[in-house]
Amino acid sequence: MTKPWPVGDPALLAPVEEHEDLRAVIRKVLERHAPHPRVREVADSPLGYAPELWALLNSELGVSALAAPESRGGLGFGTRELGVVLEECGRALISEPVLSSAVLGVQALLAADDDVVDDVLGSALSGEHILTLAPDDEGAVRAEPAGEGWKLHGNIARLVHGEIADSYVVCASTAEGTGLFLVGREAAGVEVRRLTTLDPTRRQAAVTFDAAPARLLLEPSRTPDVLRRLEDLARASLACEHVGMIDRMLSSTVEHVTSRHQFGRPLGSFQVIKHRLADMLVDLERARSAARYAMAVWPEASDSASLAAAVAAAVCTDAVMRATADAVQLHGGIGFTWEHEAHYYVRRALGDEPLFGDARSARARIAELVL
């Protein structure tokens, strides 16, 4: 027997003037400081991101503090505003740790008590201290008491921005269950190794802990609920990035097929091209609605919010895979060249799957929630 399907509030999808103003500001900043030829330069750089752009995003736009309450030193906005930022970041395909640090890392710290994270939270909200949240790979890392603190042992196979993050938020097994811990990248017993992956725009590293000192952020009794919330947020946030990627692929493809001619007429005038572009637009609108709704309801911390995040992940993952592949094909021979931007979007879409889950895992989560 299925559970009652929740009825969403369509008002949450209505355009908001302030959001569009925020979008315009972010797009202007990224077009000026992160033009598309820069994607390759940053991907090939030693750090894999541009510290100056990361500093600008925080000092001028406050991306890391955006969704943190004012009582904890943030700007007091919400996840809907974060969604706007993430869409534009996906559109520009920037490599800066917005998702890993400004979104997931900050929200993980906010789940802990003030006295536990007060020395880190402020610098994380300013962007000076970069965070990344390790995936919950059950049993991969274990924690043992060591005096007044803890020691971590184990491995993280894939950690986004593991080379540049100042601290890792790690799930580790204890005698009482799984807890959430904070460990510094430069701490004794931490070994970091860069991984060669399909997607050069979102660097990953393998991390080994050998009696690495750590602090407990959340007791095992609280950790499962917080992890579920962070998992929902990761799905919804990544969906927003994918919306931006689809938007960019559609606009660049339209520009290409209207400017290129074959048999004396624009490529875009052929019916088969029109149909492919129409399918991309339909995918974009569906994905945009699903992603924005998921971000809007995430603060509810309910099964309905979890369902919305899973739906957004399923819809947007499928859509971005189609859009990026179609963009390469509709650009013709140019789309297959190393110099063109399209293949970076394909690689980001493919690279996200092993990190955050594919459409099949999202649909499995939907089934779990409604059946």
C-alpha positions as CSV (number, residue, x, y, z in Angstrom):
1,M,0.0,0.0,0.0
2,T,1.4,3.4,-1.0
3,K,1.6,6.3,1.3
4,P,-0.4,9.5,0.6
5,W,1.4,11.6,-2.0
6,P,2.1,15.1,-0.6
7,V,0.6,18.1,-2.3
8,G,3.1,20.8,-2.9
9,D,2.6,24.5,-2.7
10,P,2.8,26.0,-6.3
11,A,3.4,29.4,-4.8
12,L,6.9,28.2,-4.0
13,L,7.6,28.1,-7.8
14,A,6.5,31.7,-8.4
15,P,9.2,34.1,-9.6
16,V,10.6,36.3,-6.8
17,E,12.0,39.7,-7.7
18,E,14.7,39.6,-5.1
19,H,15.9,36.2,-6.4
20,E,16.2,37.5,-9.9
21,D,18.1,40.5,-8.7
22,L,20.5,38.1,-6.9
23,R,20.8,36.0,-10.0
24,A,21.7,39.0,-12.1
25,V,24.4,40.1,-9.7
26,I,26.0,36.6,-9.5
27,R,25.8,36.1,-13.2
28,K,27.5,39.4,-13.8
29,V,30.3,38.6,-11.4
30,L,30.9,35.1,-12.9
31,E,30.8,36.4,-16.5
32,R,33.4,38.9,-15.6
33,H,35.7,36.8,-13.3
34,A,34.9,33.3,-14.6
35,P,34.4,33.4,-18.4
36,H,34.1,30.0,-20.0
37,P,37.7,29.9,-21.4
38,R,38.8,30.1,-17.8
39,V,37.3,26.7,-17.1
40,R,40.2,24.9,-18.8
41,E,42.8,27.2,-17.1
42,V,41.5,26.5,-13.6
43,A,41.0,22.8,-14.2
44,D,44.7,22.6,-15.2
45,S,46.0,24.8,-12.4
46,P,47.9,23.3,-9.4
47,L,45.1,24.0,-6.9
48,G,42.2,23.2,-9.2
49,Y,40.3,26.3,-8.2
50,A,40.9,30.1,-8.1
51,P,41.4,31.4,-4.6
52,E,40.8,35.0,-5.8
53,L,37.3,34.1,-7.1
54,W,36.5,32.2,-3.9
55,A,37.5,35.2,-1.9
56,L,35.4,37.5,-4.1
57,L,32.3,35.2,-3.8
58,N,32.5,35.4,0.0
59,S,33.6,39.0,0.5
60,E,31.3,40.6,-2.0
61,L,28.4,38.1,-2.2
62,G,28.7,36.3,1.1
63,V,27.9,32.9,-0.4
64,S,29.2,30.9,2.6
65,A,27.1,32.9,5.1
66,L,24.1,33.2,2.9
67,A,21.9,30.5,4.5
68,A,23.2,30.7,8.0
69,P,21.0,32.4,10.7
70,E,22.0,35.9,11.8
71,S,22.2,34.5,15.4
72,R,25.2,32.4,14.3
73,G,26.9,35.1,12.3
74,G,25.2,34.5,8.9
75,L,23.2,36.7,6.6
76,G,19.9,35.1,7.5
77,F,18.7,34.1,4.1
78,G,17.5,30.6,3.2
79,T,18.0,27.6,0.9
80,R,16.0,29.2,-1.9
81,E,18.7,31.9,-2.2
82,L,21.4,29.2,-2.1
83,G,19.6,27.5,-5.0
84,V,19.9,30.7,-7.1
85,V,23.7,30.8,-6.4
86,L,24.1,27.1,-7.2
87,E,22.3,27.4,-10.5
88,E,24.6,30.2,-11.6
89,C,27.7,28.3,-10.4
90,G,26.6,25.3,-12.4
91,R,26.0,27.5,-15.5
92,A,29.5,28.9,-15.3
93,L,30.9,25.4,-14.3
94,I,33.1,27.0,-11.7
95,S,35.5,24.8,-9.6
96,E,35.3,26.7,-6.4
97,P,34.0,24.8,-3.3
98,V,30.5,26.4,-3.1
99,L,28.6,23.1,-2.8
100,S,31.1,21.3,-0.6
101,S,32.0,24.1,1.8
102,A,29.4,27.0,1.5
103,V,26.5,24.6,1.4
104,L,27.2,21.2,2.9
105,G,30.1,22.0,5.2
106,V,28.5,25.1,6.7
107,Q,25.2,23.3,7.3
108,A,27.0,20.4,9.0
109,L,28.7,22.9,11.4
110,L,25.3,24.6,12.0
111,A,23.9,21.3,13.2
112,A,26.4,21.2,16.0
113,D,26.2,23.3,19.2
114,D,27.9,26.7,19.4
115,D,30.5,25.7,22.0
116,V,31.7,22.9,19.8
117,V,32.3,24.8,16.6
118,D,32.5,28.5,17.6
119,D,36.2,28.7,16.8
120,V,35.6,27.3,13.2
121,L,32.2,28.5,12.2
122,G,33.1,32.2,11.9
123,S,36.0,31.6,9.5
124,A,33.9,29.1,7.6
125,L,31.1,31.7,7.1
126,S,33.7,34.1,5.8
127,G,35.1,31.6,3.4
128,E,38.6,31.7,5.0
129,H,38.2,28.1,6.3
130,I,37.2,25.7,3.6
131,L,35.2,22.6,4.6
132,T,34.1,19.5,2.8
133,L,31.7,16.8,3.9
134,A,32.8,13.2,3.5
135,P,30.3,10.6,2.2
136,D,28.8,8.3,4.7
137,D,30.6,5.1,3.8
138,E,29.5,2.8,6.6
139,G,32.5,1.3,8.4
140,A,35.2,3.0,6.3
141,V,36.3,5.3,9.2
142,R,36.2,4.4,12.9
143,A,36.7,6.7,15.9
144,E,38.3,5.8,19.2
145,P,38.3,7.9,22.4
146,A,41.7,9.4,23.1
147,G,41.8,11.3,26.4
148,E,39.4,14.2,26.1
149,G,39.2,13.9,22.3
150,W,39.1,11.2,19.6
151,K,41.3,9.5,17.0
152,L,40.2,8.5,13.6
153,H,41.3,5.5,11.7
154,G,40.3,4.4,8.1
155,N,40.0,5.7,4.6
156,I,37.8,7.9,2.5
157,A,38.0,6.7,-1.1
158,R,36.7,9.9,-2.8
159,L,36.5,13.3,-1.1
160,V,35.5,16.4,-3.1
161,H,38.0,19.2,-2.7
162,G,40.0,17.0,-0.3
163,E,43.2,18.7,-1.3
164,I,42.2,22.2,-0.6
165,A,39.8,21.9,2.3
166,D,41.1,23.1,5.7
167,S,38.9,20.7,7.6
168,Y,36.8,17.5,6.9
169,V,33.4,16.7,8.3
170,V,33.6,12.9,8.6
171,C,31.2,10.2,9.6
172,A,32.9,7.6,11.8
173,S,31.8,4.5,13.6
174,T,32.0,4.4,17.4
175,A,31.0,1.9,20.0
176,E,27.6,3.7,20.4
177,G,27.0,4.2,16.6
178,T,28.0,6.6,13.9
179,G,29.0,10.1,15.0
180,L,30.0,13.2,13.1
181,F,33.6,14.5,13.5
182,L,35.7,17.4,12.4
183,V,39.4,16.8,11.5
184,G,41.9,19.1,10.0
185,R,43.7,18.4,6.8
186,E,47.0,19.3,8.3
187,A,46.5,17.2,11.4
188,A,49.0,14.5,12.3
189,G,47.9,11.1,10.9
190,V,46.1,12.6,7.8
191,E,47.4,11.6,4.4
192,V,45.9,13.1,1.3
193,R,46.4,11.8,-2.3
194,R,45.0,13.5,-5.4
195,L,42.9,11.3,-7.7
196,T,42.8,11.4,-11.4
197,T,39.1,11.5,-12.3
198,L,36.9,12.0,-15.4
199,D,35.9,15.5,-14.2
200,P,38.8,17.9,-13.8
201,T,36.5,20.8,-12.7
202,R,35.7,19.2,-9.4
203,R,38.9,17.8,-7.9
204,Q,38.8,14.7,-5.6
205,A,41.2,13.1,-3.2
206,A,41.7,9.9,-1.3
207,V,42.2,10.5,2.4
208,T,43.7,8.1,5.0
209,F,43.4,8.6,8.8
210,D,46.0,6.9,11.0
211,A,45.1,8.0,14.6
212,A,44.2,11.5,13.3
213,P,43.0,13.8,16.1
214,A,39.4,14.9,15.7
215,R,36.6,16.6,17.6
216,L,33.1,15.2,18.0
217,L,30.5,17.4,16.3
218,L,27.4,15.3,16.9
219,E,26.7,12.4,19.2
220,P,25.6,9.1,17.5
221,S,22.0,9.7,18.8
222,R,21.7,12.9,16.7
223,T,23.9,11.9,13.7
224,P,21.4,9.8,11.6
225,D,18.8,12.6,11.3
226,V,21.4,15.2,10.5
227,L,23.0,13.0,7.9
228,R,19.6,12.4,6.2
229,R,19.0,16.1,6.1
230,L,22.5,16.7,4.6
231,E,21.9,14.0,2.0
232,D,18.6,15.7,1.0
233,L,20.4,19.0,0.8
234,A,23.2,17.5,-1.3
235,R,20.6,16.1,-3.8
236,A,18.6,19.3,-4.0
237,S,21.8,21.5,-4.3
238,L,23.3,19.3,-7.0
239,A,20.0,19.4,-8.9
240,C,20.3,23.2,-8.9
241,E,23.8,23.0,-10.3
242,H,22.5,20.7,-13.0
243,V,19.7,23.2,-13.9
244,G,22.4,25.8,-14.5
245,M,24.4,23.4,-16.7
246,I,21.4,22.5,-18.8
247,D,20.6,26.2,-19.2
248,R,24.1,26.9,-20.5
249,M,24.1,24.0,-22.8
250,L,20.7,25.0,-24.3
251,S,21.7,28.7,-24.8
252,S,25.1,27.8,-26.3
253,T,23.5,25.3,-28.7
254,V,20.8,27.7,-29.8
255,E,23.5,30.3,-30.5
256,H,25.5,27.7,-32.5
257,V,22.7,26.4,-34.7
258,T,21.3,29.9,-35.5
259,S,24.7,31.2,-36.6
260,R,25.9,28.1,-38.5
261,H,24.5,27.5,-42.0
262,Q,24.2,24.4,-44.1
263,F,22.6,24.1,-47.6
264,G,22.2,27.9,-47.5
265,R,20.1,28.0,-44.3
266,P,20.7,28.1,-40.6
267,L,21.1,24.7,-38.9
268,G,18.4,25.7,-36.5
269,S,15.8,25.9,-39.2
270,F,15.8,22.1,-39.8
271,Q,12.9,20.4,-38.1
272,V,15.0,17.7,-36.5
273,I,17.2,20.4,-34.8
274,K,14.1,22.2,-33.6
275,H,12.7,19.1,-32.0
276,R,15.9,18.4,-30.2
277,L,16.1,21.9,-28.9
278,A,12.5,21.7,-27.8
279,D,13.2,18.6,-25.9
280,M,16.1,20.3,-24.1
281,L,13.8,23.2,-23.2
282,V,11.2,20.9,-21.8
283,D,13.9,19.1,-19.8
284,L,15.2,22.4,-18.5
285,E,11.7,23.6,-17.3
286,R,11.0,20.3,-15.6
287,A,14.4,20.3,-13.9
288,R,14.1,23.9,-12.8
289,S,10.7,23.3,-11.2
290,A,11.9,20.2,-9.4
291,A,15.2,21.7,-8.1
292,R,13.7,25.0,-6.9
293,Y,10.9,23.3,-5.1
294,A,13.3,20.9,-3.4
295,M,15.4,23.8,-2.1
296,A,12.3,25.7,-1.0
297,V,10.9,22.9,1.2
298,W,14.2,21.6,2.6
299,P,13.9,23.6,5.8
300,E,10.8,21.7,6.7
301,A,12.9,18.6,7.7
302,S,10.0,16.3,6.7
303,D,9.5,13.2,4.6
304,S,7.9,15.5,2.0
305,A,11.2,17.5,1.8
306,S,13.1,14.3,1.4
307,L,10.8,13.2,-1.4
308,A,11.2,16.5,-3.1
309,A,15.0,16.2,-3.0
310,A,14.9,12.7,-4.4
311,V,12.5,13.8,-7.2
312,A,14.8,16.7,-8.0
313,A,17.8,14.4,-8.2
314,A,16.1,11.9,-10.4
315,V,14.7,14.5,-12.8
316,C,17.8,16.7,-13.0
317,T,20.3,13.9,-13.3
318,D,18.5,12.4,-16.2
319,A,18.0,15.8,-17.8
320,V,21.6,17.0,-17.5
321,M,22.9,13.8,-19.0
322,R,20.6,14.2,-22.0
323,A,21.3,17.9,-22.4
324,T,25.1,17.7,-22.3
325,A,25.1,14.8,-24.7
326,D,22.8,16.5,-27.1
327,A,24.8,19.7,-26.9
328,V,27.9,17.9,-28.1
329,Q,26.1,16.3,-31.0
330,L,24.3,19.4,-32.1
331,H,27.5,21.3,-32.1
332,G,28.7,18.9,-34.8
333,G,32.5,18.4,-35.2
334,I,33.2,21.5,-33.0
335,G,31.5,19.9,-30.1
336,F,33.9,17.0,-30.0
337,T,37.0,19.1,-29.9
338,W,39.1,19.5,-26.8
339,E,39.0,23.3,-27.2
340,H,35.2,23.5,-26.9
341,E,33.6,23.8,-23.5
342,A,30.9,21.2,-24.1
343,H,32.9,18.2,-23.0
344,Y,33.6,19.7,-19.6
345,Y,29.9,19.8,-19.0
346,V,29.6,16.2,-20.1
347,R,32.4,15.2,-17.7
348,R,30.9,17.1,-14.8
349,A,27.6,15.4,-15.3
350,L,29.2,12.0,-15.5
351,G,31.6,12.7,-12.6
352,D,28.8,13.7,-10.2
353,E,27.1,10.3,-10.4
354,P,29.6,8.3,-8.3
355,L,29.8,11.1,-5.8
356,F,26.2,12.0,-5.1
357,G,24.2,9.1,-6.7
358,D,22.7,8.6,-10.0
359,A,19.0,8.8,-11.1
360,R,18.5,5.1,-10.3
361,S,19.5,5.6,-6.6
362,A,17.3,8.7,-6.4
363,R,14.3,6.7,-7.7
364,A,15.0,4.0,-5.2
365,R,14.8,6.7,-2.5
366,I,11.5,7.8,-3.9
367,A,10.2,4.3,-3.8
368,E,11.3,4.0,-0.1
369,L,9.4,7.1,0.8
370,V,6.1,6.4,-1.0
371,L,5.7,2.7,-1.0
